[in-house]
Amino acid sequence: MKGTQFDIEQVLDLTKWEKLQESIAIATHLAIILVDYRGRPITKHSQVQPFCQLARNHPKLSAYCEKCDSRGGLEAVRTGQPFIYRCHFDIVDMAIPIIVDGHYAGAIMAGEILLTEEQNDLEQVLQLGDQQLVTDFKQEHQDLIARYPRFNREDLNQSAEMLEKLSEYIISEAIKKDYLIKAYKQTLRLSQHEKPLEEGLDLAFVQKDIQQSLLESRLQTEDGVYQATNRLLQPAIDLVFENKGSHVDLPTLASVTNLSPSHLSRLLKEEFGEPFSKIYGKLKVYWAEQLLETTDWSITEISDELGFVEPSYFVRSFKKITGTTPLNYRKNIIEANKRQ
């Protein structure tokens, strides 16, 4: 976020978005492009029609196209719903607004079609009258205009509704990412992360790191044992903690709870919010962090103590979850203690 203006490019992976955008454009026969709040394109134009492509590449006509995009987006914001309209060339387009925290961030622009009926009932957002440049351009490329897909109004409305759901997805991703980054900045683990925050954050890593921090906060009791919310799970969790140096499988855990493995698996996922196999790996890393902080054991000794197959696998597992190697983790702890 910068001030009150939201930047879509900071939230979306535009490379992945463009692949999705292209697939939707092919399936719906709509040209689609993502624009910012000024109406300027921030993605490639998917399935653009030849006539529109010529116009958008024209040194003068391209400005009109961007102005139409901008006006269409703003009208969609004003009405709070997808806005279907005619451009200055009498081509049908639509704007689906992207509004984050009350601020207009941009829009999904789609269309480049002709309607089979009631087209003239749509508002023309940019009227250029009989401007010679526009008239001549249309006349010169009548063959390209004839190639536009033709929709009935019902099909177009359904497409608009589908794209509106995509807009809602973009908003949810924006809110989620903004929240996660703010939360991540507040965790103590940030000081141990090898990569400076200013160099950019990988959202997947941030999510993993926050989950790990939440797990650790629940482990920080006097005896260091996780207290299960569901009491049925406590015998299984106690067994895991009593056997840190070995791998305890699900059937074994199920046997001490008198539950079936499948039922136990569901309850564990409800308890931790993700499969127990992932939580088990995070527990191993948590125990490794404790040993790195409180002992001078070598990486090989810690790996053996926690039942890893080999030290190299332990190092990879540790870095995957924490973002740093065991050695660098210990180094950061030592340096942090010196500063205190």
C-alpha positions in Angstrom: 0.0 0.0 0.0 1.2 3.5 -0.7 -0.8 6.2 1.1 -4.4 5.6 0.3 -3.9 4.3 -3.2 -3.6 0.6 -3.6 -1.2 -0.9 -6.1 -2.5 -4.1 -7.8 1.0 -5.0 -9.0 2.2 -5.4 -5.5 -0.4 -8.1 -4.8 -0.8 -10.1 -7.9 1.8 -12.3 -9.5 1.1 -10.8 -12.9 2.8 -13.7 -14.7 0.4 -16.2 -13.2 -2.5 -13.8 -13.6 -1.9 -13.4 -17.3 -2.0 -17.1 -17.8 -5.3 -17.3 -16.0 -6.6 -14.2 -17.9 -5.6 -15.8 -21.2 -7.4 -19.0 -20.4 -10.6 -17.2 -19.5 -10.4 -15.0 -22.6 -10.1 -18.1 -24.8 -13.0 -19.8 -23.1 -15.4 -16.8 -23.1 -14.3 -15.3 -26.5 -13.8 -12.0 -24.6 -10.8 -9.8 -24.8 -9.5 -9.1 -21.3 -7.0 -6.7 -19.8 -6.3 -5.5 -16.3 -5.9 -1.7 -15.8 -4.9 0.5 -12.9 -7.0 3.2 -11.4 -5.9 5.6 -14.2 -7.1 3.2 -16.9 -3.5 2.3 -17.9 -2.9 -1.4 -18.8 -0.8 -3.4 -16.3 -1.2 -6.8 -18.1 -0.9 -7.9 -21.7 -4.1 -7.8 -23.6 -5.6 -11.3 -23.9 -7.4 -12.3 -27.2 -7.5 -8.7 -28.3 -9.4 -8.3 -31.6 -7.4 -7.1 -34.6 -9.3 -3.8 -34.9 -8.8 -2.9 -31.3 -5.1 -4.0 -31.5 -4.6 -1.5 -34.4 -6.4 1.2 -32.5 -4.5 0.7 -29.2 -1.2 0.7 -31.1 -2.2 3.9 -32.9 -0.2 7.0 -31.6 -3.4 9.1 -31.2 -6.3 6.6 -31.0 -4.6 4.7 -28.1 -5.2 7.7 -25.8 -9.0 7.4 -26.5 -8.9 3.7 -25.7 -7.3 4.3 -22.3 -9.7 7.2 -21.6 -12.6 4.8 -22.3 -11.1 2.2 -20.0 -10.7 4.9 -17.3 -14.3 6.2 -17.6 -15.8 2.8 -17.7 -13.9 1.8 -14.6 -15.0 4.9 -12.7 -18.6 4.4 -13.7 -18.4 0.9 -12.4 -17.1 2.2 -9.1 -20.0 4.8 -9.0 -22.7 2.1 -9.6 -20.9 -0.6 -7.5 -21.4 -3.2 -10.2 -20.1 -4.3 -13.6 -20.6 -1.5 -16.1 -21.4 -2.5 -19.7 -21.0 0.3 -22.3 -20.0 1.3 -25.8 -16.6 2.8 -26.6 -15.9 5.6 -29.0 -15.9 3.1 -31.9 -19.3 1.6 -30.8 -17.7 -1.6 -29.7 -19.2 -3.2 -26.5 -16.9 -3.4 -23.4 -17.4 -3.8 -19.7 -15.6 -2.7 -16.6 -15.5 -4.7 -13.3 -14.1 -2.5 -10.5 -11.5 -3.6 -8.1 -12.1 -1.7 -4.8 -9.8 -2.3 -1.8 -10.6 -0.7 1.6 -12.9 1.8 -0.1 -10.4 2.8 -2.7 -10.6 2.2 -6.4 -7.5 0.3 -7.4 -8.3 -0.6 -11.0 -10.5 -2.8 -13.1 -10.9 -5.9 -15.1 -11.8 -4.7 -18.6 -13.4 -7.1 -21.0 -15.4 -7.2 -24.1 -14.5 -6.2 -27.7 -17.8 -7.7 -28.9 -21.0 -6.7 -30.6 -24.5 -7.4 -29.3 -27.1 -9.2 -31.3 -29.8 -6.8 -29.9 -30.2 -3.6 -27.9 -26.6 -2.4 -28.5 -27.6 1.2 -29.0 -29.3 1.2 -25.6 -25.9 1.0 -23.9 -24.2 4.3 -22.9 -21.3 5.5 -25.0 -18.7 6.7 -22.5 -16.7 8.7 -25.0 -18.4 10.5 -27.8 -16.1 11.9 -30.4 -18.9 12.9 -32.8 -17.8 13.0 -36.4 -14.1 13.3 -35.7 -12.4 12.6 -39.0 -9.7 10.4 -37.6 -12.1 8.0 -35.9 -14.5 8.0 -38.9 -11.7 7.3 -41.4 -10.2 4.6 -39.2 -13.5 2.7 -38.9 -14.2 3.0 -42.6 -10.7 1.7 -43.5 -11.1 -1.4 -41.3 -14.8 -2.4 -41.8 -13.7 -6.0 -42.5 -12.1 -6.2 -39.1 -15.1 -4.8 -37.3 -17.2 -7.5 -39.0 -15.1 -10.2 -37.3 -16.1 -9.2 -33.8 -17.8 -12.0 -31.7 -21.5 -11.4 -31.3 -23.2 -12.0 -27.9 -26.8 -11.8 -26.7 -27.4 -9.7 -23.6 -28.0 -12.7 -21.3 -24.6 -14.3 -22.2 -22.9 -11.0 -21.7 -24.5 -10.5 -18.3 -23.3 -14.0 -17.2 -19.8 -13.2 -18.3 -19.9 -10.0 -16.3 -21.0 -11.9 -13.2 -18.2 -14.4 -13.6 -15.6 -11.6 -13.9 -17.1 -9.9 -10.9 -16.2 -13.0 -8.8 -12.7 -12.7 -10.1 -12.6 -9.2 -8.9 -13.7 -10.3 -5.5 -10.8 -12.8 -5.5 -8.3 -10.1 -6.3 -9.6 -8.1 -3.3 -9.4 -11.1 -1.0 -5.8 -11.7 -2.1 -5.0 -8.0 -1.5 -6.4 -8.0 2.0 -4.7 -11.4 2.9 -1.3 -10.3 1.6 -1.4 -6.9 3.3 -2.4 -8.6 6.6 0.2 -11.3 6.4 3.0 -8.9 5.7 2.0 -6.6 8.6 1.8 -9.6 10.9 5.1 -10.9 9.6 6.8 -7.6 10.4 5.6 -8.0 14.0 7.1 -11.5 14.6 10.4 -11.9 16.4 11.4 -14.3 13.7 11.9 -11.4 11.3 15.3 -10.6 12.8 16.5 -14.1 12.1 15.5 -14.1 8.4 18.4 -14.1 6.1 16.8 -11.9 3.4 16.1 -8.2 4.2 12.4 -7.3 4.1 13.1 -4.5 1.6 14.3 -7.0 -0.9 10.8 -8.5 -1.2 8.8 -11.1 0.5 7.6 -14.5 -0.7 4.0 -14.8 0.4 4.1 -18.6 0.7 7.1 -18.3 3.0 5.4 -15.6 5.1 2.4 -17.8 5.5 4.5 -20.8 6.6 6.5 -18.6 9.0 3.5 -17.2 10.7 2.0 -20.6 11.1 5.3 -21.8 12.6 5.3 -18.8 15.0 1.8 -19.5 16.1 2.6 -23.2 16.8 5.7 -22.2 18.8 3.7 -19.7 20.9 1.4 -22.6 22.0 4.4 -24.8 22.8 5.9 -22.2 25.1 4.5 -23.6 28.3 6.4 -24.4 31.5 6.9 -28.0 30.5 7.1 -27.3 26.8 4.3 -29.7 26.0 1.6 -28.8 23.6 -1.8 -28.8 25.3 -4.4 -30.1 22.9 -7.7 -28.2 22.5 -9.4 -31.6 21.9 -8.6 -33.8 24.9 -9.0 -36.9 22.8 -5.7 -36.0 21.1 -3.5 -35.5 24.2 -2.3 -39.1 24.4 -1.2 -39.0 20.8 0.6 -35.7 21.2 2.3 -36.8 24.4 3.6 -39.9 22.6 5.1 -37.7 19.9 6.9 -35.5 22.6 8.1 -38.6 24.4 9.7 -39.9 21.2 11.5 -36.9 19.7 14.3 -39.0 18.4 12.1 -41.4 16.3 9.3 -41.2 13.8 5.9 -42.1 15.2 3.4 -43.0 12.5 -0.4 -42.3 12.4 -1.5 -45.9 13.2 0.7 -45.9 16.3 -0.8 -42.6 17.4 -4.3 -43.9 16.7 -3.7 -47.0 18.9 -3.2 -44.9 22.0 -6.3 -42.8 21.4 -8.6 -45.6 20.6 -9.5 -43.8 17.3 -9.2 -45.0 13.8 -6.3 -43.5 11.8 -8.6 -41.7 9.5 -10.7 -40.2 12.3 -7.5 -39.2 14.2 -6.1 -37.6 11.0 -9.3 -35.4 10.7 -9.2 -34.4 14.3 -5.5 -33.5 14.1 -6.1 -31.3 11.1 -8.9 -29.6 12.9 -6.6 -29.0 15.9 -3.7 -27.6 13.9 -5.3 -26.2 10.7 -3.2 -28.3 8.4 -2.2 -32.0 8.0 -0.3 -33.5 10.9 2.5 -34.6 8.6 3.3 -30.9 8.2 2.9 -30.1 11.8 5.2 -33.0 12.7 7.9 -31.5 10.5 7.5 -28.1 12.2 7.7 -29.7 15.7 11.1 -31.3 14.7 12.3 -27.9 13.6 11.1 -26.3 16.9 13.0 -28.9 18.9 16.0 -28.3 16.7 15.8 -24.6 17.4 15.8 -25.3 21.1 18.9 -27.5 20.8 20.7 -24.9 18.6 20.0 -22.2 21.3 20.8 -24.2 24.4 23.6 -26.6 23.4 26.9 -26.6 21.4 26.0 -29.8 19.6 27.0 -30.1 16.0 24.5 -30.2 13.2 25.1 -33.9 12.8 24.4 -34.5 16.5 21.2 -32.6 16.5 20.1 -34.4 13.3 20.7 -37.7 15.0 19.0 -36.7 18.2 15.8 -35.8 16.3 15.8 -38.9 14.2 16.5 -37.4 10.8 17.8 -39.8 8.2 20.9 -37.8 7.5 22.2 -34.3 8.3 21.7 -32.9 4.8 18.0 -33.8 5.0 17.8 -32.1 8.4 19.4 -28.9 7.0 17.0 -28.8 4.0 13.9 -29.4 6.2 15.1 -26.7 8.6 15.7 -24.1 5.9 12.4 -24.9 4.1 10.5 -24.0 7.3 12.6 -21.2 8.8 14.1 -19.6 5.7 17.6 -20.0 7.1 20.1 -22.8 7.8 20.7 -24.3 11.3 24.2 -22.8 11.4 23.0 -19.3 10.5 20.1 -19.6 12.9 22.6 -20.3 15.7 24.8 -17.5 14.5 21.9 -15.1 14.7 21.0 -16.2 18.2 24.5 -15.7 19.4 24.7 -12.2 17.8 21.3 -11.3 19.3 22.5 -12.4 22.8 25.6 -10.2 22.5 23.5 -7.2 21.7 21.4 -7.6 24.8 
